[in-house]
């Protein structure tokens, strides 16, 4: 770092805050991808059943 010519003090560097993102790849012993697929399939199946029931009425 260089010194400020007016004050004779070192200039401090401003660093942006660092964000650390931790991604889990497994839930227990299952891959996250598998878990997400299963959840999505369950939600789609549930929605399709709701729509079918509403159309039947």
C-alpha positions in Angstrom: 0.0 0.0 0.0 1.2 3.5 -0.7 1.3 6.4 1.7 -1.0 9.3 1.4 1.2 12.3 0.5 -0.9 14.7 2.7 -1.2 12.8 5.9 1.7 10.4 5.6 -0.6 7.5 6.6 -1.1 4.4 4.6 -4.3 4.2 2.5 -6.6 1.4 3.5 -8.0 -0.8 0.8 -11.7 -1.3 0.7 -12.6 -4.8 -0.2 -16.1 -5.8 -1.1 -17.6 -8.3 1.4 -17.1 -11.9 0.3 -20.2 -14.1 0.1 -19.5 -17.8 0.7 -22.2 -20.0 -0.8 -22.2 -23.6 0.4 -24.3 -26.0 -1.6 -25.3 -29.4 -0.2 -25.2 -32.1 -2.8 -26.7 -34.8 -0.7 -29.7 -35.1 1.7 -28.7 -38.0 3.9 -27.4 -40.5 1.4 -29.5 -39.2 -1.6 -28.4 -36.7 -4.2 -30.2 -33.4 -4.1 -31.1 -33.8 -7.7 -32.9 -37.0 -7.0 -34.8 -35.4 -4.0 -35.8 -32.3 -6.1 -37.0 -34.5 -9.0 -39.1 -36.6 -6.6 -40.6 -33.5 -5.0 -41.4 -32.0 -8.4 -43.0 -35.2 -9.5 -45.1 -35.4 -6.4 -46.3 -31.7 -6.8 -47.1 -32.2 -10.5 -49.0 -35.4 -9.8 -51.0 -33.7 -7.0 -51.8 -30.7 -9.3 -52.9 -33.0 -12.1 -55.2 -34.9 -9.7 -56.7 -31.6 -8.4 -57.4 -30.4 -12.0 -58.9 -33.7 -12.9 -61.2 -33.6 -9.9 -62.3 -30.0 -10.6 -63.0 -30.9 -14.2 -65.1 -33.9 -13.2 -67.3 -31.8 -11.0 
